[in-house]
Structure formats: C-alpha cells, structure tokens
Amino acid sequence: MHTLKQEHFVVYSTDTGEPIAEVTPEELAEEQSWTAFSLDGSMFVVGFPLRLTLYRLP
C-alpha cells in the first residue's frame, strides 16, 4: 500500500540558486524515495529497495 500520492524533486544550482532539473518518479516508494548525487554532480538517483532510476543532470 502506498502512503504517498505523488513525489517530485527539484535540483537547484549551487552557483545561481536556479532550478536545473525537475524529477517526478514514475513509480512511488511505499513511504519515501531515497536520493543521491554522483561524486561529480552530473547524475541524480532516485530509488527505493527494489528500483533505482538514474538521471543525468544538465
């Protein structure tokens, strides 16, 4: 059973404070997704125990 109805992430530039990417996962976690950035900041991952989705940032 999902307790979330929708999940949406906005990634902001640390230089300008402007949004550089918006991510809305296709599948919902049961409670809340996990997120992380790659070491070089070029990728963003959203996931939960059974699925990870990798997004390349501009």
mmCIF file of the N, C-alpha and C atoms, coordinates in Angstrom:
data_MODEL
# 
_entry.id   MODEL 
# 
loop_
_atom_site.group_PDB 
_atom_site.id 
_atom_site.type_symbol 
_atom_site.label_atom_id 
_atom_site.label_alt_id 
_atom_site.label_comp_id 
_atom_site.label_asym_id 
_atom_site.label_entity_id 
_atom_site.label_seq_id 
_atom_site.pdbx_PDB_ins_code 
_atom_site.Cartn_x 
_atom_site.Cartn_y 
_atom_site.Cartn_z 
_atom_site.occupancy 
_atom_site.B_iso_or_equiv 
_atom_site.pdbx_formal_charge 
_atom_site.auth_seq_id 
_atom_site.auth_comp_id 
_atom_site.auth_asym_id 
_atom_site.auth_atom_id 
_atom_site.pdbx_PDB_model_num 
ATOM 1   N N  . MET A 1 1  ? 0.835  -1.186 0.000   1.00 0.00 ? 1  MET A N  1 
ATOM 2   C CA . MET A 1 1  ? 0.000  0.000  0.000   1.00 0.00 ? 1  MET A CA 1 
ATOM 3   C C  . MET A 1 1  ? 0.878  1.248  0.000   1.00 0.00 ? 1  MET A C  1 
ATOM 4   N N  . HIS A 1 2  ? 0.605  2.174  -0.902  1.00 0.00 ? 2  HIS A N  1 
ATOM 5   C CA . HIS A 1 2  ? 1.355  3.418  -0.975  1.00 0.00 ? 2  HIS A CA 1 
ATOM 6   C C  . HIS A 1 2  ? 0.741  4.457  -0.051  1.00 0.00 ? 2  HIS A C  1 
ATOM 7   N N  . THR A 1 3  ? 1.610  5.136  0.700   1.00 0.00 ? 3  THR A N  1 
ATOM 8   C CA . THR A 1 3  ? 1.123  6.228  1.527   1.00 0.00 ? 3  THR A CA 1 
ATOM 9   C C  . THR A 1 3  ? 1.318  7.564  0.823   1.00 0.00 ? 3  THR A C  1 
ATOM 10  N N  . LEU A 1 4  ? 2.184  7.588  -0.203  1.00 0.00 ? 4  LEU A N  1 
ATOM 11  C CA . LEU A 1 4  ? 2.390  8.798  -0.988  1.00 0.00 ? 4  LEU A CA 1 
ATOM 12  C C  . LEU A 1 4  ? 1.451  8.823  -2.182  1.00 0.00 ? 4  LEU A C  1 
ATOM 13  N N  . LYS A 1 5  ? 1.021  9.996  -2.576  1.00 0.00 ? 5  LYS A N  1 
ATOM 14  C CA . LYS A 1 5  ? 0.200  10.149 -3.771  1.00 0.00 ? 5  LYS A CA 1 
ATOM 15  C C  . LYS A 1 5  ? 1.051  10.635 -4.938  1.00 0.00 ? 5  LYS A C  1 
ATOM 16  N N  . GLN A 1 6  ? 2.105  11.406 -4.639  1.00 0.00 ? 6  GLN A N  1 
ATOM 17  C CA . GLN A 1 6  ? 2.989  11.937 -5.670  1.00 0.00 ? 6  GLN A CA 1 
ATOM 18  C C  . GLN A 1 6  ? 4.308  12.321 -5.016  1.00 0.00 ? 6  GLN A C  1 
ATOM 19  N N  . GLU A 1 7  ? 5.369  12.251 -5.791  1.00 0.00 ? 7  GLU A N  1 
ATOM 20  C CA . GLU A 1 7  ? 6.685  12.636 -5.295  1.00 0.00 ? 7  GLU A CA 1 
ATOM 21  C C  . GLU A 1 7  ? 7.364  13.431 -6.401  1.00 0.00 ? 7  GLU A C  1 
ATOM 22  N N  . HIS A 1 8  ? 7.998  14.530 -6.050  1.00 0.00 ? 8  HIS A N  1 
ATOM 23  C CA . HIS A 1 8  ? 8.590  15.428 -7.027  1.00 0.00 ? 8  HIS A CA 1 
ATOM 24  C C  . HIS A 1 8  ? 9.866  16.014 -6.420  1.00 0.00 ? 8  HIS A C  1 
ATOM 25  N N  . PHE A 1 9  ? 10.939 16.032 -7.195  1.00 0.00 ? 9  PHE A N  1 
ATOM 26  C CA . PHE A 1 9  ? 12.217 16.571 -6.728  1.00 0.00 ? 9  PHE A CA 1 
ATOM 27  C C  . PHE A 1 9  ? 12.655 17.704 -7.644  1.00 0.00 ? 9  PHE A C  1 
ATOM 28  N N  . VAL A 1 10 ? 13.175 18.764 -7.064  1.00 0.00 ? 10 VAL A N  1 
ATOM 29  C CA . VAL A 1 10 ? 13.741 19.868 -7.827  1.00 0.00 ? 10 VAL A CA 1 
ATOM 30  C C  . VAL A 1 10 ? 15.208 19.984 -7.419  1.00 0.00 ? 10 VAL A C  1 
ATOM 31  N N  . VAL A 1 11 ? 16.100 20.000 -8.421  1.00 0.00 ? 11 VAL A N  1 
ATOM 32  C CA . VAL A 1 11 ? 17.532 20.130 -8.183  1.00 0.00 ? 11 VAL A CA 1 
ATOM 33  C C  . VAL A 1 11 ? 17.929 21.556 -8.539  1.00 0.00 ? 11 VAL A C  1 
ATOM 34  N N  . TYR A 1 12 ? 18.601 22.239 -7.602  1.00 0.00 ? 12 TYR A N  1 
ATOM 35  C CA . TYR A 1 12 ? 18.984 23.635 -7.790  1.00 0.00 ? 12 TYR A CA 1 
ATOM 36  C C  . TYR A 1 12 ? 20.481 23.773 -8.001  1.00 0.00 ? 12 TYR A C  1 
ATOM 37  N N  . SER A 1 13 ? 20.862 24.763 -8.788  1.00 0.00 ? 13 SER A N  1 
ATOM 38  C CA . SER A 1 13 ? 22.264 25.099 -8.983  1.00 0.00 ? 13 SER A CA 1 
ATOM 39  C C  . SER A 1 13 ? 22.803 25.739 -7.713  1.00 0.00 ? 13 SER A C  1 
ATOM 40  N N  . THR A 1 14 ? 23.967 25.294 -7.256  1.00 0.00 ? 14 THR A N  1 
ATOM 41  C CA . THR A 1 14 ? 24.572 25.923 -6.079  1.00 0.00 ? 14 THR A CA 1 
ATOM 42  C C  . THR A 1 14 ? 25.197 27.267 -6.442  1.00 0.00 ? 14 THR A C  1 
ATOM 43  N N  . ASP A 1 15 ? 25.458 27.500 -7.731  1.00 0.00 ? 15 ASP A N  1 
ATOM 44  C CA . ASP A 1 15 ? 26.037 28.774 -8.167  1.00 0.00 ? 15 ASP A CA 1 
ATOM 45  C C  . ASP A 1 15 ? 24.995 29.876 -8.280  1.00 0.00 ? 15 ASP A C  1 
ATOM 46  N N  . THR A 1 16 ? 23.837 29.542 -8.850  1.00 0.00 ? 16 THR A N  1 
ATOM 47  C CA . THR A 1 16 ? 22.837 30.579 -9.134  1.00 0.00 ? 16 THR A CA 1 
ATOM 48  C C  . THR A 1 16 ? 21.585 30.488 -8.271  1.00 0.00 ? 16 THR A C  1 
ATOM 49  N N  . GLY A 1 17 ? 21.339 29.321 -7.666  1.00 0.00 ? 17 GLY A N  1 
ATOM 50  C CA . GLY A 1 17 ? 20.112 29.118 -6.903  1.00 0.00 ? 17 GLY A CA 1 
ATOM 51  C C  . GLY A 1 17 ? 18.900 28.834 -7.780  1.00 0.00 ? 17 GLY A C  1 
ATOM 52  N N  . GLU A 1 18 ? 19.104 28.756 -9.088  1.00 0.00 ? 18 GLU A N  1 
ATOM 53  C CA . GLU A 1 18 ? 18.025 28.476 -10.028 1.00 0.00 ? 18 GLU A CA 1 
ATOM 54  C C  . GLU A 1 18 ? 17.828 26.963 -10.184 1.00 0.00 ? 18 GLU A C  1 
ATOM 55  N N  . PRO A 1 19 ? 16.599 26.530 -10.447 1.00 0.00 ? 19 PRO A N  1 
ATOM 56  C CA . PRO A 1 19 ? 16.379 25.103 -10.693 1.00 0.00 ? 19 PRO A CA 1 
ATOM 57  C C  . PRO A 1 19 ? 17.050 24.666 -12.000 1.00 0.00 ? 19 PRO A C  1 
ATOM 58  N N  . ILE A 1 20 ? 17.714 23.511 -11.968 1.00 0.00 ? 20 ILE A N  1 
ATOM 59  C CA . ILE A 1 20 ? 18.361 22.995 -13.179 1.00 0.00 ? 20 ILE A CA 1 
ATOM 60  C C  . ILE A 1 20 ? 17.721 21.693 -13.649 1.00 0.00 ? 20 ILE A C  1 
ATOM 61  N N  . ALA A 1 21 ? 16.943 21.047 -12.788 1.00 0.00 ? 21 ALA A N  1 
ATOM 62  C CA . ALA A 1 21 ? 16.266 19.808 -13.169 1.00 0.00 ? 21 ALA A CA 1 
ATOM 63  C C  . ALA A 1 21 ? 15.078 19.565 -12.251 1.00 0.00 ? 21 ALA A C  1 
ATOM 64  N N  . GLU A 1 22 ? 14.047 18.930 -12.815 1.00 0.00 ? 22 GLU A N  1 
ATOM 65  C CA . GLU A 1 22 ? 12.890 18.503 -12.038 1.00 0.00 ? 22 GLU A CA 1 
ATOM 66  C C  . GLU A 1 22 ? 12.652 17.036 -12.345 1.00 0.00 ? 22 GLU A C  1 
ATOM 67  N N  . VAL A 1 23 ? 12.434 16.252 -11.310 1.00 0.00 ? 23 VAL A N  1 
ATOM 68  C CA . VAL A 1 23 ? 12.267 14.806 -11.453 1.00 0.00 ? 23 VAL A CA 1 
ATOM 69  C C  . VAL A 1 23 ? 10.978 14.385 -10.763 1.00 0.00 ? 23 VAL A C  1 
ATOM 70  N N  . THR A 1 24 ? 10.132 13.676 -11.505 1.00 0.00 ? 24 THR A N  1 
ATOM 71  C CA . THR A 1 24 ? 8.930  13.071 -10.942 1.00 0.00 ? 24 THR A CA 1 
ATOM 72  C C  . THR A 1 24 ? 9.011  11.577 -11.254 1.00 0.00 ? 24 THR A C  1 
ATOM 73  N N  . PRO A 1 25 ? 9.354  10.765 -10.240 1.00 0.00 ? 25 PRO A N  1 
ATOM 74  C CA . PRO A 1 25 ? 9.482  9.322  -10.487 1.00 0.00 ? 25 PRO A CA 1 
ATOM 75  C C  . PRO A 1 25 ? 8.179  8.709  -10.999 1.00 0.00 ? 25 PRO A C  1 
ATOM 76  N N  . GLU A 1 26 ? 8.339  7.734  -11.910 1.00 0.00 ? 26 GLU A N  1 
ATOM 77  C CA . GLU A 1 26 ? 7.168  7.042  -12.463 1.00 0.00 ? 26 GLU A CA 1 
ATOM 78  C C  . GLU A 1 26 ? 6.527  6.113  -11.439 1.00 0.00 ? 26 GLU A C  1 
ATOM 79  N N  . GLU A 1 27 ? 7.354  5.486  -10.600 1.00 0.00 ? 27 GLU A N  1 
ATOM 80  C CA . GLU A 1 27 ? 6.841  4.596  -9.554  1.00 0.00 ? 27 GLU A CA 1 
ATOM 81  C C  . GLU A 1 27 ? 7.054  5.243  -8.192  1.00 0.00 ? 27 GLU A C  1 
ATOM 82  N N  . LEU A 1 28 ? 6.136  5.004  -7.298  1.00 0.00 ? 28 LEU A N  1 
ATOM 83  C CA . LEU A 1 28 ? 6.246  5.548  -5.956  1.00 0.00 ? 28 LEU A CA 1 
ATOM 84  C C  . LEU A 1 28 ? 6.782  4.509  -4.983  1.00 0.00 ? 28 LEU A C  1 
ATOM 85  N N  . ALA A 1 29 ? 7.612  4.977  -4.068  1.00 0.00 ? 29 ALA A N  1 
ATOM 86  C CA . ALA A 1 29 ? 8.053  4.134  -2.966  1.00 0.00 ? 29 ALA A CA 1 
ATOM 87  C C  . ALA A 1 29 ? 6.879  3.983  -1.998  1.00 0.00 ? 29 ALA A C  1 
ATOM 88  N N  . GLU A 1 30 ? 6.979  3.020  -1.097  1.00 0.00 ? 30 GLU A N  1 
ATOM 89  C CA . GLU A 1 30 ? 5.886  2.854  -0.142  1.00 0.00 ? 30 GLU A CA 1 
ATOM 90  C C  . GLU A 1 30 ? 5.795  4.024  0.828   1.00 0.00 ? 30 GLU A C  1 
ATOM 91  N N  . GLU A 1 31 ? 6.932  4.613  1.184   1.00 0.00 ? 31 GLU A N  1 
ATOM 92  C CA . GLU A 1 31 ? 6.912  5.757  2.087   1.00 0.00 ? 31 GLU A CA 1 
ATOM 93  C C  . GLU A 1 31 ? 7.575  6.970  1.456   1.00 0.00 ? 31 GLU A C  1 
ATOM 94  N N  . GLN A 1 32 ? 8.875  6.889  1.194   1.00 0.00 ? 32 GLN A N  1 
ATOM 95  C CA . GLN A 1 32 ? 9.599  7.991  0.582   1.00 0.00 ? 32 GLN A CA 1 
ATOM 96  C C  . GLN A 1 32 ? 10.814 7.430  -0.142  1.00 0.00 ? 32 GLN A C  1 
ATOM 97  N N  . SER A 1 33 ? 11.123 7.994  -1.309  1.00 0.00 ? 33 SER A N  1 
ATOM 98  C CA . SER A 1 33 ? 12.272 7.525  -2.074  1.00 0.00 ? 33 SER A CA 1 
ATOM 99  C C  . SER A 1 33 ? 13.578 7.994  -1.447  1.00 0.00 ? 33 SER A C  1 
ATOM 100 N N  . TRP A 1 34 ? 14.640 7.296  -1.822  1.00 0.00 ? 34 TRP A N  1 
ATOM 101 C CA . TRP A 1 34 ? 15.987 7.699  -1.450  1.00 0.00 ? 34 TRP A CA 1 
ATOM 102 C C  . TRP A 1 34 ? 16.558 8.476  -2.614  1.00 0.00 ? 34 TRP A C  1 
ATOM 103 N N  . THR A 1 35 ? 17.423 9.424  -2.331  1.00 0.00 ? 35 THR A N  1 
ATOM 104 C CA . THR A 1 35 ? 18.061 10.195 -3.399  1.00 0.00 ? 35 THR A CA 1 
ATOM 105 C C  . THR A 1 35 ? 19.545 10.345 -3.105  1.00 0.00 ? 35 THR A C  1 
ATOM 106 N N  . ALA A 1 36 ? 20.321 10.535 -4.173  1.00 0.00 ? 36 ALA A N  1 
ATOM 107 C CA . ALA A 1 36 ? 21.756 10.760 -4.026  1.00 0.00 ? 36 ALA A CA 1 
ATOM 108 C C  . ALA A 1 36 ? 22.287 11.385 -5.307  1.00 0.00 ? 36 ALA A C  1 
ATOM 109 N N  . PHE A 1 37 ? 23.425 12.056 -5.190  1.00 0.00 ? 37 PHE A N  1 
ATOM 110 C CA . PHE A 1 37 ? 24.129 12.618 -6.339  1.00 0.00 ? 37 PHE A CA 1 
ATOM 111 C C  . PHE A 1 37 ? 25.401 11.822 -6.573  1.00 0.00 ? 37 PHE A C  1 
ATOM 112 N N  . SER A 1 38 ? 25.854 11.790 -7.828  1.00 0.00 ? 38 SER A N  1 
ATOM 113 C CA . SER A 1 38 ? 27.160 11.208 -8.113  1.00 0.00 ? 38 SER A CA 1 
ATOM 114 C C  . SER A 1 38 ? 28.229 12.147 -7.549  1.00 0.00 ? 38 SER A C  1 
ATOM 115 N N  . LEU A 1 39 ? 29.439 11.642 -7.367  1.00 0.00 ? 39 LEU A N  1 
ATOM 116 C CA . LEU A 1 39 ? 30.517 12.458 -6.796  1.00 0.00 ? 39 LEU A CA 1 
ATOM 117 C C  . LEU A 1 39 ? 30.797 13.719 -7.602  1.00 0.00 ? 39 LEU A C  1 
ATOM 118 N N  . ASP A 1 40 ? 30.687 13.627 -8.925  1.00 0.00 ? 40 ASP A N  1 
ATOM 119 C CA . ASP A 1 40 ? 30.963 14.810 -9.752  1.00 0.00 ? 40 ASP A CA 1 
ATOM 120 C C  . ASP A 1 40 ? 29.735 15.684 -9.973  1.00 0.00 ? 40 ASP A C  1 
ATOM 121 N N  . GLY A 1 41 ? 28.579 15.303 -9.412  1.00 0.00 ? 41 GLY A N  1 
ATOM 122 C CA . GLY A 1 41 ? 27.364 16.111 -9.514  1.00 0.00 ? 41 GLY A CA 1 
ATOM 123 C C  . GLY A 1 41 ? 26.666 16.037 -10.858 1.00 0.00 ? 41 GLY A C  1 
ATOM 124 N N  . SER A 1 42 ? 27.085 15.128 -11.724 1.00 0.00 ? 42 SER A N  1 
ATOM 125 C CA . SER A 1 42 ? 26.492 15.059 -13.060 1.00 0.00 ? 42 SER A CA 1 
ATOM 126 C C  . SER A 1 42 ? 25.257 14.151 -13.119 1.00 0.00 ? 42 SER A C  1 
ATOM 127 N N  . MET A 1 43 ? 25.018 13.371 -12.066 1.00 0.00 ? 43 MET A N  1 
ATOM 128 C CA . MET A 1 43 ? 23.887 12.447 -12.058 1.00 0.00 ? 43 MET A CA 1 
ATOM 129 C C  . MET A 1 43 ? 23.162 12.485 -10.717 1.00 0.00 ? 43 MET A C  1 
ATOM 130 N N  . PHE A 1 44 ? 21.884 12.170 -10.775 1.00 0.00 ? 44 PHE A N  1 
ATOM 131 C CA . PHE A 1 44 ? 20.998 12.166 -9.618  1.00 0.00 ? 44 PHE A CA 1 
ATOM 132 C C  . PHE A 1 44 ? 20.247 10.844 -9.653  1.00 0.00 ? 44 PHE A C  1 
ATOM 133 N N  . VAL A 1 45 ? 20.202 10.135 -8.535  1.00 0.00 ? 45 VAL A N  1 
ATOM 134 C CA . VAL A 1 45 ? 19.498 8.858  -8.488  1.00 0.00 ? 45 VAL A CA 1 
ATOM 135 C C  . VAL A 1 45 ? 18.330 8.957  -7.518  1.00 0.00 ? 45 VAL A C  1 
ATOM 136 N N  . VAL A 1 46 ? 17.209 8.351  -7.911  1.00 0.00 ? 46 VAL A N  1 
ATOM 137 C CA . VAL A 1 46 ? 16.017 8.259  -7.069  1.00 0.00 ? 46 VAL A CA 1 
ATOM 138 C C  . VAL A 1 46 ? 15.691 6.786  -6.968  1.00 0.00 ? 46 VAL A C  1 
ATOM 139 N N  . GLY A 1 47 ? 15.409 6.324  -5.762  1.00 0.00 ? 47 GLY A N  1 
ATOM 140 C CA . GLY A 1 47 ? 15.119 4.908  -5.664  1.00 0.00 ? 47 GLY A CA 1 
ATOM 141 C C  . GLY A 1 47 ? 14.492 4.492  -4.361  1.00 0.00 ? 47 GLY A C  1 
ATOM 142 N N  . PHE A 1 48 ? 14.221 3.214  -4.330  1.00 0.00 ? 48 PHE A N  1 
ATOM 143 C CA . PHE A 1 48 ? 13.729 2.525  -3.139  1.00 0.00 ? 48 PHE A CA 1 
ATOM 144 C C  . PHE A 1 48 ? 14.257 1.102  -3.246  1.00 0.00 ? 48 PHE A C  1 
ATOM 145 N N  . PRO A 1 49 ? 14.069 0.252  -2.262  1.00 0.00 ? 49 PRO A N  1 
ATOM 146 C CA . PRO A 1 49 ? 14.775 -1.037 -2.244  1.00 0.00 ? 49 PRO A CA 1 
ATOM 147 C C  . PRO A 1 49 ? 14.699 -1.876 -3.522  1.00 0.00 ? 49 PRO A C  1 
ATOM 148 N N  . LEU A 1 50 ? 13.633 -1.814 -4.284  1.00 0.00 ? 50 LEU A N  1 
ATOM 149 C CA . LEU A 1 50 ? 13.513 -2.685 -5.452  1.00 0.00 ? 50 LEU A CA 1 
ATOM 150 C C  . LEU A 1 50 ? 13.787 -1.997 -6.788  1.00 0.00 ? 50 LEU A C  1 
ATOM 151 N N  . ARG A 1 51 ? 14.055 -0.694 -6.784  1.00 0.00 ? 51 ARG A N  1 
ATOM 152 C CA . ARG A 1 51 ? 14.262 0.001  -8.061  1.00 0.00 ? 51 ARG A CA 1 
ATOM 153 C C  . ARG A 1 51 ? 15.069 1.283  -7.856  1.00 0.00 ? 51 ARG A C  1 
ATOM 154 N N  . LEU A 1 52 ? 16.025 1.513  -8.759  1.00 0.00 ? 52 LEU A N  1 
ATOM 155 C CA . LEU A 1 52 ? 16.782 2.755  -8.805  1.00 0.00 ? 52 LEU A CA 1 
ATOM 156 C C  . LEU A 1 52 ? 16.641 3.348  -10.199 1.00 0.00 ? 52 LEU A C  1 
ATOM 157 N N  . THR A 1 53 ? 16.478 4.663  -10.288 1.00 0.00 ? 53 THR A N  1 
ATOM 158 C CA . THR A 1 53 ? 16.420 5.343  -11.576 1.00 0.00 ? 53 THR A CA 1 
ATOM 159 C C  . THR A 1 53 ? 17.474 6.440  -11.566 1.00 0.00 ? 53 THR A C  1 
ATOM 160 N N  . LEU A 1 54 ? 18.316 6.448  -12.591 1.00 0.00 ? 54 LEU A N  1 
ATOM 161 C CA . LEU A 1 54 ? 19.416 7.392  -12.692 1.00 0.00 ? 54 LEU A CA 1 
ATOM 162 C C  . LEU A 1 54 ? 19.066 8.467  -13.707 1.00 0.00 ? 54 LEU A C  1 
ATOM 163 N N  . TYR A 1 55 ? 19.285 9.730  -13.317 1.00 0.00 ? 55 TYR A N  1 
ATOM 164 C CA . TYR A 1 55 ? 19.001 10.870 -14.191 1.00 0.00 ? 55 TYR A CA 1 
ATOM 165 C C  . TYR A 1 55 ? 20.318 11.631 -14.429 1.00 0.00 ? 55 TYR A C  1 
ATOM 166 N N  . ARG A 1 56 ? 20.613 11.948 -15.677 1.00 0.00 ? 56 ARG A N  1 
ATOM 167 C CA . ARG A 1 56 ? 21.781 12.765 -15.997 1.00 0.00 ? 56 ARG A CA 1 
ATOM 168 C C  . ARG A 1 56 ? 21.361 14.232 -15.888 1.00 0.00 ? 56 ARG A C  1 
ATOM 169 N N  . LEU A 1 57 ? 22.124 15.012 -15.127 1.00 0.00 ? 57 LEU A N  1 
ATOM 170 C CA . LEU A 1 57 ? 21.810 16.429 -14.935 1.00 0.00 ? 57 LEU A CA 1 
ATOM 171 C C  . LEU A 1 57 ? 22.490 17.273 -16.008 1.00 0.00 ? 57 LEU A C  1 
ATOM 172 N N  . PRO A 1 58 ? 21.866 18.397 -16.366 1.00 0.00 ? 58 PRO A N  1 
ATOM 173 C CA . PRO A 1 58 ? 22.463 19.270 -17.395 1.00 0.00 ? 58 PRO A CA 1 
ATOM 174 C C  . PRO A 1 58 ? 23.735 19.952 -16.900 1.00 0.00 ? 58 PRO A C  1 
# 
